[in-house]
Amino acid sequence: MQFENKTIEDIRDLIIAAVESNFNTAFRLLPKSFMLTMATVLAGVFATCYKQIAWVFLQLFPETAHWKTVAALGMPIRPLVKWGVLIGAGEPRPGTQWRGVVSVAAASASASGALASGAQLRSAVTGRVYVTEGSAWLEGGAATAPVVCADIGPIGNLELGDALDFANPIGIAQRTALVESVTAYGTDGESETAYRERVIRRFRSPPLGGALADYQAWACEVPGVLDAYPYGDPDSAAGVLVFVAGVPAQFPRRVPAAGLLRQVGDACTFDPATGRASRKPVTAVLDPDFDGSYKNVRPVSIRSYDVRIDGVAGAPAAEFAAAVRPALENYFLGREPYIRGLSDDSNRLDTISRNNVSSVADQISISLRAEFDSAAVERGGAEIARESLGMGELAELARLFVNGEEA
């Protein structure tokens, strides 16, 4: 039997038809008749049951499971999160604070003393307050101290060499401290869309003990990772290469920093929940130097493309450029390298072609009732007709020219 949602009117008509059939007569249904009123009331009750059953049916699949908390027999439950926990994806990632280590210089060669935990610093770059997480002994030269941003999210992210100023002068130390290393980047809490994609990916590709899909899943567990592209190392029989793309909100060009790469290496080796080395096979090499640097975990590289569209007519060039740029940006951002066994063979996304770019521009021209003569794609000043992305390569739109003018 095919399940179909029924409206109140449908159910009301079924009730009236059933009553008429049992009494073997047709009732005169005036607007205020008893039968019509009673059938409508009962139809409302049954319609609620239909909707409840349909809602429960949607919870059977991660693609449609409800994100927010609902109460069932007095018990709160988040269906999508429940799916995530059951299949090993865990709960949505909470927002994190930026953490790092700063180098504090002594005020003078003879100055010494303890730099207490809880000292506040402020960044002129982010405008945020940072707090030392542990005490450090400062004597003569310099000392290092771990610090954490007081606010959650990427708004507090700093990089190597950035300066922090003590909010209150400390007699034994100079006022300015420098970021020496980044321990963890601040991230926003995981959104519904990102979490649902992670659950679906885990559901479709459960861990298999070190397959390519496992490295992709492990890497994507790390906050700040947009996607990962694992390969076998062509220069080493046991080597594994993992190219990592960062979330655009944190890394505008999707090229992550070294700190995130080390976190990915740890996530591919150790289970974050237990700390046990229960992930990659012991013979797989991610850290060829065995020093925690994870040289085989690398940032993606970005190929930049220019697009030239000439002969635009029927709409102002500026209007056409404003409409076509987002579409072209999405096209290039959607390209990714092909990995056999991970990528969809029926929908390969590793090709950049003039025909595809022309098709994107054509869709925009149709919506604006405009026309154009030609579209060209260039990289490094040379025009290309078609090329494929290589190992760990992504694409981006660099410059757009419409009728010879850069937009």
LUMTORLO-234771 format. One record per residue (C-alpha): residue in three letters; x, y, z. Coordinates in Angstrom, 2 decimals. Example, Ala and Ser with C-alpha at 12.3 -4.5 7.8 and 13.67 -1.06 7.14 Angstrom:
<dofis>
+------+---------+---------+---------+
! code !       u !       v !       w !
+------+---------+---------+---------+
!  ALA !   12.30 !   -4.50 !    7.80 !
!  SER !   13.67 !   -1.06 !    7.14 !
+------+---------+---------+---------+
</dofis>
This chain:
<dofis>
+------+---------+---------+---------+
! code !       u !       v !       w !
+------+---------+---------+---------+
!  MET !    0.00 !    0.00 !    0.00 !
!  GLN !    1.39 !    3.36 !   -0.98 !
!  PHE !    1.61 !    5.86 !    1.85 !
!  GLU !    0.07 !    9.23 !    1.07 !
!  ASN !   -0.59 !   12.21 !    3.25 !
!  LYS !   -4.29 !   13.02 !    3.23 !
!  THR !   -5.85 !   16.39 !    3.83 !
!  ILE !   -8.74 !   17.02 !    6.23 !
!  GLU !  -11.05 !   17.35 !    3.23 !
!  ASP !   -9.95 !   13.95 !    1.87 !
!  ILE !  -10.52 !   12.21 !    5.20 !
!  ARG !  -13.86 !   13.96 !    5.71 !
!  ASP !  -15.07 !   12.73 !    2.32 !
!  LEU !  -13.94 !    9.18 !    3.17 !
!  ILE !  -15.87 !    9.26 !    6.46 !
!  ILE !  -19.05 !   10.53 !    4.81 !
!  ALA !  -18.73 !    7.97 !    2.02 !
!  ALA !  -18.28 !    5.15 !    4.57 !
!  VAL !  -21.35 !    6.25 !    6.58 !
!  GLU !  -23.48 !    6.58 !    3.46 !
!  SER !  -22.36 !    3.14 !    2.33 !
!  ASN !  -23.27 !    1.52 !    5.65 !
!  PHE !  -26.68 !    3.21 !    5.78 !
!  ASN !  -27.20 !    2.59 !    2.06 !
!  THR !  -28.43 !    6.12 !    1.53 !
!  ALA !  -27.12 !    9.56 !    0.64 !
!  PHE !  -27.35 !   12.32 !    3.24 !
!  ARG !  -28.29 !   15.87 !    2.49 !
!  LEU !  -25.12 !   17.69 !    3.63 !
!  LEU !  -26.14 !   21.21 !    4.42 !
!  PRO !  -23.36 !   23.62 !    5.49 !
!  LYS !  -24.34 !   23.22 !    9.17 !
!  SER !  -25.56 !   19.63 !    9.15 !
!  PHE !  -24.57 !   17.24 !   11.94 !
!  MET !  -22.93 !   14.71 !    9.65 !
!  LEU !  -20.73 !   17.27 !    7.92 !
!  THR !  -19.63 !   18.81 !   11.21 !
!  MET !  -18.89 !   15.45 !   12.86 !
!  ALA !  -17.00 !   14.16 !    9.80 !
!  THR !  -14.84 !   17.31 !    9.74 !
!  VAL !  -13.98 !   16.97 !   13.44 !
!  LEU !  -13.02 !   13.32 !   13.06 !
!  ALA !  -11.03 !   14.14 !    9.93 !
!  GLY !   -8.93 !   16.62 !   11.90 !
!  VAL !   -8.05 !   13.89 !   14.41 !
!  PHE !   -7.06 !   11.42 !   11.70 !
!  ALA !   -5.07 !   14.08 !    9.79 !
!  THR !   -2.94 !   14.61 !   12.89 !
!  CYS !   -2.22 !   10.88 !   12.99 !
!  TYR !   -1.25 !   10.88 !    9.32 !
!  LYS !    1.20 !   13.76 !    9.86 !
!  GLN !    2.68 !   12.14 !   12.97 !
!  ILE !    3.26 !    8.87 !   11.14 !
!  ALA !    4.85 !   10.73 !    8.22 !
!  TRP !    7.17 !   12.61 !   10.59 !
!  VAL !    8.23 !    9.36 !   12.29 !
!  PHE !    8.91 !    7.84 !    8.87 !
!  LEU !   11.33 !   10.69 !    8.04 !
!  GLN !   13.39 !    9.94 !   11.16 !
!  LEU !   14.41 !    6.58 !    9.68 !
!  PHE !   16.94 !    8.26 !    7.38 !
!  PRO !   19.86 !   10.61 !    8.17 !
!  GLU !   18.99 !   12.78 !    5.15 !
!  THR !   15.60 !   13.72 !    6.63 !
!  ALA !   16.02 !   13.17 !   10.38 !
!  HIS !   15.03 !   16.13 !   12.57 !
!  TRP !   17.84 !   18.34 !   13.86 !
!  LYS !   16.26 !   19.99 !   16.89 !
!  THR !   15.26 !   18.44 !   20.21 !
!  VAL !   11.79 !   16.92 !   20.44 !
!  ALA !   10.04 !   15.22 !   23.37 !
!  ALA !    8.75 !   11.66 !   23.01 !
!  LEU !    6.86 !   10.31 !   26.04 !
!  GLY !    8.60 !   12.94 !   28.12 !
!  MET !   12.09 !   11.99 !   26.90 !
!  PRO !   14.04 !   14.63 !   24.92 !
!  ILE !   15.72 !   13.34 !   21.77 !
!  ARG !   17.47 !   14.78 !   18.70 !
!  PRO !   16.87 !   12.23 !   15.92 !
!  LEU !   19.73 !   13.32 !   13.66 !
!  VAL !   22.19 !   13.46 !   16.56 !
!  LYS !   20.99 !   10.06 !   17.71 !
!  TRP !   21.85 !    8.70 !   14.27 !
!  GLY !   25.27 !   10.33 !   14.46 !
!  VAL !   26.05 !    8.78 !   17.83 !
!  LEU !   24.82 !    5.33 !   16.77 !
!  ILE !   27.03 !    5.15 !   13.67 !
!  GLY !   30.12 !    6.62 !   15.32 !
!  ALA !   30.04 !   10.20 !   13.98 !
!  GLY !   29.53 !   11.55 !   17.50 !
!  GLU !   27.59 !   14.63 !   18.51 !
!  PRO !   27.80 !   18.01 !   16.74 !
!  ARG !   31.13 !   19.67 !   17.38 !
!  PRO !   30.88 !   22.60 !   19.80 !
!  GLY !   32.61 !   25.89 !   19.13 !
!  THR !   36.23 !   26.02 !   20.25 !
!  GLN !   38.59 !   28.72 !   21.48 !
!  TRP !   41.89 !   29.64 !   19.89 !
!  ARG !   44.83 !   28.33 !   21.90 !
!  GLY !   48.49 !   28.99 !   21.47 !
!  VAL !   51.85 !   29.63 !   23.12 !
!  VAL !   53.32 !   33.10 !   23.47 !
!  SER !   56.89 !   34.14 !   24.08 !
!  VAL !   57.25 !   36.69 !   26.89 !
!  ALA !   60.48 !   38.66 !   27.15 !
!  ALA !   61.89 !   39.82 !   30.48 !
!  ALA !   61.80 !   43.54 !   31.20 !
!  SER !   65.52 !   43.51 !   31.88 !
!  ALA !   68.44 !   41.12 !   32.14 !
!  SER !   68.08 !   41.02 !   35.92 !
!  ALA !   64.30 !   40.71 !   36.05 !
!  SER !   62.91 !   37.41 !   37.30 !
!  GLY !   59.72 !   36.09 !   38.80 !
!  ALA !   56.59 !   34.10 !   38.15 !
!  LEU !   54.16 !   35.03 !   35.42 !
!  ALA !   50.88 !   34.07 !   37.09 !
!  SER !   48.11 !   32.11 !   35.45 !
!  GLY !   45.13 !   34.23 !   34.42 !
!  ALA !   47.09 !   37.24 !   33.17 !
!  GLN !   45.09 !   39.02 !   30.47 !
!  LEU !   46.40 !   40.10 !   27.09 !
!  ARG !   44.71 !   41.91 !   24.25 !
!  SER !   45.27 !   41.68 !   20.50 !
!  ALA !   45.19 !   44.72 !   18.26 !
!  VAL !   44.52 !   42.36 !   15.32 !
!  THR !   41.34 !   40.74 !   16.63 !
!  GLY !   40.40 !   43.09 !   19.49 !
!  ARG !   39.86 !   40.05 !   21.74 !
!  VAL !   41.09 !   39.24 !   25.24 !
!  TYR !   43.42 !   36.30 !   25.84 !
!  VAL !   44.26 !   34.65 !   29.16 !
!  THR !   47.35 !   32.72 !   30.24 !
!  GLU !   46.44 !   29.15 !   31.20 !
!  GLY !   49.41 !   28.34 !   33.37 !
!  SER !   52.15 !   30.02 !   35.35 !
!  ALA !   55.65 !   30.42 !   33.90 !
!  TRP !   58.94 !   31.35 !   35.48 !
!  LEU !   60.54 !   34.35 !   33.85 !
!  GLU !   64.20 !   34.89 !   34.47 !
!  GLY !   66.78 !   36.77 !   32.41 !
!  GLY !   65.77 !   36.16 !   28.78 !
!  ALA !   62.31 !   34.96 !   27.95 !
!  ALA !   59.70 !   32.38 !   28.84 !
!  THR !   56.78 !   30.77 !   27.09 !
!  ALA !   53.23 !   30.60 !   28.38 !
!  PRO !   50.09 !   28.92 !   27.01 !
!  VAL !   47.21 !   31.31 !   26.31 !
!  VAL !   43.57 !   30.90 !   25.31 !
!  CYS !   41.14 !   33.32 !   23.73 !
!  ALA !   38.28 !   34.31 !   26.02 !
!  ASP !   35.81 !   34.11 !   23.12 !
!  ILE !   34.70 !   31.06 !   21.15 !
!  GLY !   35.01 !   31.03 !   17.38 !
!  PRO !   37.38 !   32.02 !   14.56 !
!  ILE !   37.11 !   35.70 !   15.56 !
!  GLY !   39.97 !   35.11 !   17.98 !
!  ASN !   42.36 !   33.28 !   15.65 !
!  LEU !   45.95 !   34.49 !   15.56 !
!  GLU !   48.96 !   33.35 !   13.54 !
!  LEU !   52.66 !   32.97 !   14.27 !
!  GLY !   54.35 !   36.27 !   15.06 !
!  ASP !   51.18 !   38.16 !   15.97 !
!  ALA !   51.54 !   40.46 !   18.98 !
!  LEU !   49.58 !   40.44 !   22.23 !
!  ASP !   49.79 !   43.23 !   24.79 !
!  PHE !   49.33 !   42.69 !   28.51 !
!  ALA !   46.18 !   44.46 !   29.68 !
!  ASN !   47.89 !   45.36 !   32.97 !
!  PRO !   51.62 !   46.11 !   33.16 !
!  ILE !   53.77 !   43.36 !   34.66 !
!  GLY !   56.98 !   44.61 !   36.16 !
!  ILE !   59.13 !   41.61 !   35.28 !
!  ALA !   58.00 !   41.34 !   31.65 !
!  GLN !   57.85 !   43.52 !   28.58 !
!  ARG !   54.38 !   44.69 !   27.64 !
!  THR !   54.25 !   42.86 !   24.27 !
!  ALA !   54.29 !   39.07 !   23.83 !
!  LEU !   54.54 !   37.27 !   20.48 !
!  VAL !   52.69 !   34.17 !   19.34 !
!  GLU !   55.27 !   31.40 !   19.12 !
!  SER !   53.00 !   28.52 !   18.11 !
!  VAL !   49.33 !   27.73 !   17.55 !
!  THR !   47.89 !   24.82 !   19.50 !
!  ALA !   44.29 !   24.95 !   18.25 !
!  TYR !   42.24 !   27.27 !   16.09 !
!  GLY !   38.93 !   28.68 !   17.22 !
!  THR !   35.87 !   27.43 !   15.37 !
!  ASP !   32.14 !   28.04 !   15.43 !
!  GLY !   29.80 !   25.30 !   16.57 !
!  GLU !   28.97 !   22.78 !   13.86 !
!  SER !   25.96 !   23.79 !   11.80 !
!  GLU !   23.06 !   21.51 !   10.93 !
!  THR !   24.14 !   21.29 !    7.29 !
!  ALA !   27.75 !   20.40 !    8.10 !
!  TYR !   26.76 !   17.84 !   10.73 !
!  ARG !   24.17 !   16.20 !    8.48 !
!  GLU !   26.76 !   15.87 !    5.69 !
!  ARG !   29.22 !   14.30 !    8.14 !
!  VAL !   26.64 !   11.80 !    9.40 !
!  ILE !   25.59 !   10.86 !    5.86 !
!  ARG !   29.23 !   10.38 !    4.84 !
!  ARG !   29.87 !    8.17 !    7.87 !
!  PHE !   26.67 !    6.23 !    7.18 !
!  ARG !   27.66 !    5.57 !    3.56 !
!  SER !   31.34 !    4.87 !    4.28 !
!  PRO !   31.79 !    3.14 !    7.65 !
!  PRO !   35.39 !    2.61 !    8.84 !
!  LEU !   37.09 !   -0.33 !    7.19 !
!  GLY !   40.44 !   -0.41 !    8.98 !
!  GLY !   42.53 !    1.99 !    6.92 !
!  ALA !   40.82 !    2.32 !    3.53 !
!  LEU !   41.01 !    5.65 !    1.71 !
!  ALA !   37.50 !    6.52 !    2.87 !
!  ASP !   38.63 !    6.09 !    6.49 !
!  TYR !   41.35 !    8.72 !    6.20 !
!  GLN !   38.84 !   11.12 !    4.68 !
!  ALA !   36.37 !   10.47 !    7.51 !
!  TRP !   39.02 !   10.78 !   10.24 !
!  ALA !   40.38 !   14.02 !    8.81 !
!  CYS !   36.92 !   15.58 !    8.51 !
!  GLU !   36.32 !   15.00 !   12.23 !
!  VAL !   38.82 !   17.76 !   13.02 !
!  PRO !   37.20 !   21.20 !   13.50 !
!  GLY !   38.24 !   23.52 !   10.71 !
!  VAL !   38.57 !   20.81 !    8.02 !
!  LEU !   36.34 !   21.25 !    4.98 !
!  ASP !   37.41 !   18.09 !    3.15 !
!  ALA !   40.35 !   15.73 !    2.76 !
!  TYR !   41.81 !   13.90 !   -0.24 !
!  PRO !   43.82 !   10.76 !    0.63 !
!  TYR !   46.20 !    8.94 !   -1.73 !
!  GLY !   48.74 !    6.20 !   -1.65 !
!  ASP !   52.24 !    7.71 !   -1.68 !
!  PRO !   53.77 !    6.99 !   -5.11 !
!  ASP !   57.27 !    7.21 !   -3.57 !
!  SER !   56.65 !    4.81 !   -0.69 !
!  ALA !   54.91 !    1.44 !   -0.65 !
!  ALA !   53.55 !    2.05 !    2.86 !
!  GLY !   53.12 !    5.80 !    2.60 !
!  VAL !   49.76 !    7.58 !    2.78 !
!  LEU !   49.31 !   11.17 !    1.59 !
!  VAL !   46.40 !   13.22 !    2.90 !
!  PHE !   45.71 !   16.63 !    1.37 !
!  VAL !   43.56 !   18.81 !    3.59 !
!  ALA !   41.23 !   21.68 !    2.68 !
!  GLY !   40.22 !   24.13 !    5.41 !
!  VAL !   36.82 !   25.74 !    5.91 !
!  PRO !   36.63 !   29.05 !    3.97 !
!  ALA !   35.44 !   31.01 !    7.01 !
!  GLN !   38.73 !   30.22 !    8.75 !
!  PHE !   41.06 !   29.84 !    5.76 !
!  PRO !   39.75 !   32.07 !    2.93 !
!  ARG !   41.56 !   30.16 !    0.16 !
!  ARG !   40.94 !   26.78 !    1.87 !
!  VAL !   44.69 !   26.33 !    2.45 !
!  PRO !   45.05 !   25.30 !    6.13 !
!  ALA !   47.84 !   26.23 !    8.52 !
!  ALA !   50.45 !   23.80 !    9.84 !
!  GLY !   48.68 !   23.48 !   13.19 !
!  LEU !   45.54 !   22.09 !   11.59 !
!  LEU !   47.59 !   19.60 !    9.57 !
!  ARG !   49.15 !   18.22 !   12.74 !
!  GLN !   45.69 !   17.85 !   14.26 !
!  VAL !   44.60 !   15.89 !   11.20 !
!  GLY !   47.63 !   13.64 !   11.52 !
!  ASP !   46.76 !   12.93 !   15.15 !
!  ALA !   43.10 !   12.29 !   14.26 !
!  CYS !   44.13 !    9.76 !   11.60 !
!  THR !   46.30 !    7.93 !   14.13 !
!  PHE !   44.68 !    8.25 !   17.55 !
!  ASP !   41.04 !    8.02 !   18.57 !
!  PRO !   40.22 !   11.46 !   20.08 !
!  ALA !   37.83 !    9.90 !   22.59 !
!  THR !   40.23 !    7.33 !   24.03 !
!  GLY !   43.69 !    8.43 !   22.88 !
!  ARG !   44.38 !    4.91 !   21.64 !
!  ALA !   46.21 !    4.33 !   18.36 !
!  SER !   43.25 !    2.43 !   16.94 !
!  ARG !   42.91 !    4.06 !   13.55 !
!  LYS !   45.47 !    3.80 !   10.74 !
!  PRO !   47.28 !    0.47 !   10.32 !
!  VAL !   50.60 !    0.34 !   12.15 !
!  THR !   52.43 !   -0.14 !    8.85 !
!  ALA !   50.87 !    2.89 !    7.17 !
!  VAL !   53.23 !    5.88 !    7.17 !
!  LEU !   51.78 !    9.34 !    7.79 !
!  ASP !   54.72 !   10.66 !    9.78 !
!  PRO !   57.88 !    9.58 !    7.93 !
!  ASP !   60.14 !   11.49 !   10.34 !
!  PHE !   58.44 !    9.97 !   13.43 !
!  ASP !   58.49 !   13.33 !   15.19 !
!  GLY !   54.82 !   14.33 !   15.12 !
!  SER !   55.28 !   16.65 !   12.16 !
!  TYR !   53.15 !   14.47 !    9.85 !
!  LYS !   54.90 !   15.52 !    6.65 !
!  ASN !   52.55 !   13.32 !    4.65 !
!  VAL !   49.58 !   15.42 !    5.75 !
!  ARG !   49.72 !   18.40 !    3.40 !
!  PRO !   47.64 !   21.43 !    2.48 !
!  VAL !   45.75 !   21.45 !   -0.78 !
!  SER !   47.13 !   23.58 !   -3.58 !
!  ILE !   44.90 !   26.04 !   -5.44 !
!  ARG !   44.85 !   26.57 !   -9.19 !
!  SER !   43.72 !   30.09 !  -10.05 !
!  TYR !   41.81 !   30.70 !  -13.28 !
!  ASP !   40.85 !   33.85 !  -15.16 !
!  VAL !   37.67 !   33.99 !  -17.24 !
!  ARG !   37.08 !   36.33 !  -20.18 !
!  ILE !   33.58 !   36.84 !  -21.58 !
!  ASP !   33.35 !   39.06 !  -24.65 !
!  GLY !   30.57 !   40.41 !  -26.80 !
!  VAL !   28.03 !   40.81 !  -24.00 !
!  ALA !   24.90 !   42.55 !  -25.28 !
!  GLY !   21.32 !   42.98 !  -24.14 !
!  ALA !   22.29 !   43.89 !  -20.57 !
!  PRO !   24.81 !   46.29 !  -19.02 !
!  ALA !   28.23 !   44.70 !  -18.68 !
!  ALA !   28.37 !   45.55 !  -14.96 !
!  GLU !   25.01 !   43.88 !  -14.33 !
!  PHE !   26.05 !   40.80 !  -16.28 !
!  ALA !   29.35 !   40.60 !  -14.38 !
!  ALA !   27.64 !   40.92 !  -11.00 !
!  ALA !   25.31 !   38.05 !  -11.87 !
!  VAL !   27.84 !   35.72 !  -13.50 !
!  ARG !   30.65 !   36.04 !  -10.94 !
!  PRO !   28.92 !   34.11 !   -8.09 !
!  ALA !   27.93 !   31.36 !  -10.52 !
!  LEU !   31.49 !   31.03 !  -11.83 !
!  GLU !   32.93 !   31.12 !   -8.32 !
!  ASN !   30.64 !   28.26 !   -7.31 !
!  TYR !   31.65 !   26.32 !  -10.40 !
!  PHE !   35.37 !   26.54 !   -9.62 !
!  LEU !   34.87 !   25.95 !   -5.89 !
!  GLY !   32.94 !   22.80 !   -6.74 !
!  ARG !   35.85 !   21.25 !   -8.65 !
!  GLU !   37.93 !   18.65 !   -6.82 !
!  PRO !   40.49 !   15.99 !   -7.74 !
!  TYR !   39.36 !   12.56 !   -8.83 !
!  ILE !   40.24 !    9.67 !   -6.49 !
!  ARG !   39.29 !    6.23 !   -7.69 !
!  GLY !   37.17 !    4.49 !   -5.09 !
!  LEU !   36.12 !    7.75 !   -3.41 !
!  SER !   34.90 !    9.97 !   -6.23 !
!  ASP !   31.67 !    9.43 !   -8.13 !
!  ASP !   32.67 !    7.91 !  -11.49 !
!  SER !   29.41 !    9.03 !  -13.07 !
!  ASN !   29.91 !   12.66 !  -12.05 !
!  ARG !   33.59 !   13.52 !  -12.13 !
!  LEU !   34.41 !   17.00 !  -10.88 !
!  ASP !   38.12 !   17.18 !  -11.65 !
!  THR !   37.82 !   18.78 !  -15.10 !
!  ILE !   38.02 !   22.50 !  -15.86 !
!  SER !   36.77 !   23.20 !  -19.38 !
!  ARG !   35.88 !   26.16 !  -21.55 !
!  ASN !   32.60 !   24.45 !  -22.49 !
!  ASN !   31.52 !   24.17 !  -18.84 !
!  VAL !   32.37 !   27.80 !  -18.17 !
!  SER !   30.49 !   28.82 !  -21.28 !
!  SER !   27.46 !   26.84 !  -20.10 !
!  VAL !   27.50 !   28.60 !  -16.73 !
!  ALA !   27.67 !   31.99 !  -18.44 !
!  ASP !   24.91 !   30.94 !  -20.85 !
!  GLN !   22.52 !   30.18 !  -17.98 !
!  ILE !   23.10 !   33.65 !  -16.57 !
!  SER !   22.65 !   35.31 !  -19.96 !
!  ILE !   19.31 !   33.55 !  -20.41 !
!  SER !   18.07 !   34.78 !  -17.03 !
!  LEU !   19.10 !   38.36 !  -17.95 !
!  ARG !   17.85 !   38.04 !  -21.56 !
!  ALA !   21.34 !   38.90 !  -22.70 !
!  GLU !   23.82 !   37.40 !  -25.15 !
!  PHE !   27.60 !   36.96 !  -25.41 !
!  ASP !   29.93 !   35.97 !  -28.23 !
!  SER !   32.63 !   33.95 !  -26.49 !
!  ALA !   33.98 !   32.74 !  -23.17 !
!  ALA !   37.61 !   31.82 !  -22.51 !
!  VAL !   39.45 !   30.28 !  -19.55 !
!  GLU !   43.07 !   31.21 !  -18.80 !
!  ARG !   45.67 !   29.99 !  -16.31 !
!  GLY !   48.99 !   31.71 !  -15.99 !
!  GLY !   48.21 !   33.86 !  -19.02 !
!  ALA !   47.68 !   30.87 !  -21.31 !
!  GLU !   44.26 !   30.00 !  -22.64 !
!  ILE !   43.07 !   26.45 !  -21.97 !
!  ALA !   40.30 !   24.40 !  -23.53 !
!  ARG !   40.26 !   21.58 !  -20.99 !
!  GLU !   42.44 !   20.29 !  -18.16 !
!  SER !   42.13 !   18.12 !  -15.07 !
!  LEU !   43.08 !   18.85 !  -11.48 !
!  GLY !   45.98 !   16.87 !  -10.11 !
!  MET !   46.72 !   15.27 !   -6.76 !
!  GLY !   45.43 !   17.47 !   -3.93 !
!  GLU !   44.52 !   20.37 !   -6.22 !
!  LEU !   41.47 !   22.61 !   -6.02 !
!  ALA !   40.36 !   25.51 !   -8.21 !
!  GLU !   39.28 !   29.11 !   -7.75 !
!  LEU !   38.20 !   32.03 !   -9.88 !
!  ALA !   40.88 !   34.72 !   -9.81 !
!  ARG !   39.83 !   37.45 !  -12.24 !
!  LEU !   36.79 !   38.00 !  -14.41 !
!  PHE !   36.80 !   40.15 !  -17.53 !
!  VAL !   33.58 !   41.18 !  -19.25 !
!  ASN !   33.92 !   42.97 !  -22.60 !
!  GLY !   37.60 !   43.50 !  -21.86 !
!  GLU !   37.05 !   45.21 !  -18.50 !
!  GLU !   37.94 !   43.51 !  -15.23 !
!  ALA !   34.84 !   43.08 !  -13.09 !
+------+---------+---------+---------+
</dofis>
